[in-house]
Amino acid sequence: MNESIEKICLCVERGKINKLSPFPAAMKGLDGADELTRQALETGVGPEGILQACNEGMRRIGEKFGRNEVFVPDLLMAAKAMNAVMAQLQPFFKSGSVKAKGKFVIGTVAGDLHDIGKNLVKMVVEGNGWEVFDLGVDVKTAKFMESIDRSPDCFVGLSALLTTTMVAMTKTVKEIKDRFPTTTIIVGGAPLSMKAAEEMGAHGYAPDPQSAVAFLNTHLK
Ligand code: B1M
């Protein structure tokens, strides 16, 4: 990782949003994720490298959380720092507005508030020419159903970050398949795997946004 990328990674891990942000105290007055991302892009660092740095920062803070070394507010600050970066990366993912290849309805399943990964998938799929309907977080099955009712030819993407909400995901997959047997469902999120996806009856599993795009492109109706 080069120096500017490492600094962005650290800002995400520590939750340093921008220069004015007083948190964390040890980084007061220093440039944050916002300024460092702008500088990196201006000096020609690619958006993929910056995104990788963010993911690494999130991985590090997540591990600390798992070891009880940091708490929920620290995760929230990390998420805010990552969002400051993502706001600047969005134009890169959204470039090239071509006629939509198809429709993709995406949401984080009921009981789950994690949306950073889901938002990344949304951006990358959109950037690849799909029309995306983002239902947000904590999405109940009924809301997915309403969207499919409005766009019967859509593909559906479900995201979950908690092992507990994989249960909600299983229920959502089953209910959608019962009511809309021709709708294709793809699932993703850290606790998922191909095996889990198969067991819950989803049609596809994507470990990352690129795999989600590859799946959608090969299953175009
Ligand atoms: Co939470 N959290 N969190 N959290 N959080 C995790 C997930 C956890 C692993 C941390 C840990 O213990 N080490 C753990 C889950 C343990 C488990 O169940 N296995 C956890 C926990 C326990 C919790 C709470 C229960 C904590 C509490 O309150 N005690 C709570 C639950 C709230 C709820 O949802 N009901 C909670 C809350 C939060 C915050 C709100 C503070 C915040 C979320 C902010 C937000 O999203 N706006 C947060 C965060 C930031 C995390 C970590 C640190 C980072 C998640 C993240 O954004 N990663 C996370 C630890 C970790 O992941 N290392 C953790 C970066 C993101 C780019 O990756 O989301 O995996 P990811 O997305 C990837 C792929 O998975 C894939 O593409 C993305 C890009 O590569 N992908 C898809 C995702 N969705 C896809 C869909 C697809 C295809 C691919 O197709 C449809």
Residues whose N, C-alpha, C, O or C-beta is under 5 A from the ligand:
A	BS01	B1M	M58 R59 I61 G62 E63 F65 G66 V72 L75 L76 A79 G111 D112 L113 H114 D115 I116 G117 K118 L120 V121 G157 L158 S159 L161 L162 T163 T164 I186 V187 G188 G189 A190 P191 A206 P207 D208 P209 A212
